[in-house]
Amino acid sequence: MCSVANLVRAVLIIALLGVPLLVVVEMPRLLDLASSVPAPAPGVTIVTPTPGFSLSDATPTAARGRASTLDQAPPPTLAPPASTATTPPTPRATPTGERIVIANTGGLGAVLRADPVTGRPVAALREQQVLDVLEHRDVPGSGDWLHVRTADGVEGWVTSVVARPVEATPSPPGRG
C-alpha cells in the first residue's frame, strides 16, 4: 500500500514539474497566435474609462491667471516656414515573386501590421487571401515574419504561422 502511495506521489510531482516546462516551450506559439488575431470589426466600439478628475498645476505663477478676460488678445501664432523641404518618395519594395495565401486561422483571418510583432494594425486579412511577399525577416522569439503586399497595394507584416505557399497551377496537357 505504501509503494502505491509513493508511486502516486512521484507521478504527481513529475506532472507538476512538467507544467512550467510546457508553458515555456509553448509560449512562442501562443504569442504568434495572439498576434495574428484580427482587429475589431468597424462597427465595434471599444470603451476606455475616463478619469474622474485631473490634477491642476501645483505651482501657480503670477504671470498668468487661471482665467483670462475677454478683452485680452490671443497669443500670436507661428507663421509657417517660408519653404518646406520635400523629401523624395521612398521606393516601393519589389515582390520576390513568391506568393502566399492566408491559412490556418479557422476562418478568422489575420492582422496585417505596420511592423513585425507589435506594429499597429494596418488591415485585416481574410482566410484564403493571396499576398505578394516582399521580404522575409526572422524575429528572435517571434519566428519568421513576412513583409507582404495585398492586391490593393497595402503593405505590411504578417506572421508566417498563418501563411502557406500558393499552390502552382499545373499547365494544361500538351504545353511545355
Secondary structure, 3 states (H helix, E strand, C coil): CHHHHHHHHHHHHHHHHHHHHHHHHHHHHHHHHHHCCCCCCCCCCCCCCCCCCCCCCCCCCCCCCCCCCCCCCCCCCCCCCCCCCCCCCCCCCCCCCCEEEECCCCCCCEEEECCCCCCCEEEEECCCCEEEEEEEEEECCCEEEEEEECCCCCEEEEEHHHEEECCCCCCCCCCC
